Amino acid sequence: MSTISPIRATLAVLGLAAALLAQPAAAAQFSVSRGINLDQWITWPGPERWNTQAVLGNFPEWKAHLDDADLAELRAAGLDFVRMPVDPAVFLVAMEDRRTARLLGEIGEAVDRLRAARLKVIVDLHTIPRDAESAAPGIGQILAEPAPFAAYRRLVGDVAGYLARYDPRAVALELVNEPVLACGRGDTQWQRQLIDLHAAARVANPEITLIAPGACWGSADGLVALDPAALADDNMIWSFHAYEPFILTHQGAGWAGANVEHLSGLPYPFSDLGRRDRARLVEENRRRIETRLQGGDRRRAESFLLHNSEKLASGFRLRGEMRKPFRAVARWANRHRIPHDRILLGEFGMIRQDYGKAPATRPAWRAAWYRDMIALAEEQGFAWAMWSFGGAFGIVDTFDGEKAEPAVMDMVRALPPR
């Protein structure tokens, strides 16, 4: 099946969006339970390489680093699906029909490999923030500016149309990753843009299950601010991401801000430590902040450390913080009569180490945190996808082909059947 041309897709969206919104789509078919996120990029080439055959012929890039045995291991561990990030920027930096068709074919090859391993697939259009100087728009520019949003909407239609060749019980499409817009009661921009993207996908593919997040970086707060009735579509899965408590899950992450960049060695659960050990760890991290930051950054990072370490010293408060997003989403789903198996915890993870740094956490801490987050999801009947196969949060791999400790995957293998 050929892809929908940009002109036809745009006209179709404009002409049929209202009709689509007025009529429910087909009943939901795609369903998942336990999964993992694959990596988006491993080497992160710059945009100057995005037109080279080495990149176009190896997209998504994980295909060159995971063999069929790796995929078979995921299925053997009890996972039934993968969330497969696809970088929209590689399409948007030079969007022309022949190049788009080549990239779509590469996505298809990746889907075929995953399906051969008996894994269902969520094709995740994994938007991320990018600098304003970047050759391709990031999620902020896509949502803020008409031209990038129109190009992205066209891409959503192209990908949805391409995926029509697959069994809709086996392959789904996630419309966007972590919208950065505000999500208060009066903030309706993302609701309107979600309706637009949903219509573009539905014109191109009436049968595929669509996955949609809320704003505020795809958080639970963002999801519960949405009105699902505005899409009039039962063939949806609603997604949220959860990384609570941030001070533990992102310690040492250089991209996550000065508050956590210089932290390390804070265990999960922090409340299990005695008072003296907690004080020692906090002081070690405070001294590290003091030597590496200055001025307002140092004061804010110290305040963040002291406030959160005090809060997490209580097991009751720690459990409450972790449970809060699950309860909020469950109440939202009940209010809108959405079955809980149509809710996906699309990302959750605890860092192992940032690239080039020593590990910030221990395998046993990570296994315990993932276990407890999985329990929170499953007690609500939600599906889940761990972040991620490799990289800083690596569960199977880390960096440069190195294997992660098996603690997290051993915990997954020991889970009782759902």
Disulfide bonds with the S-S distance in Angstrom:
Cys183-Cys216 2.00
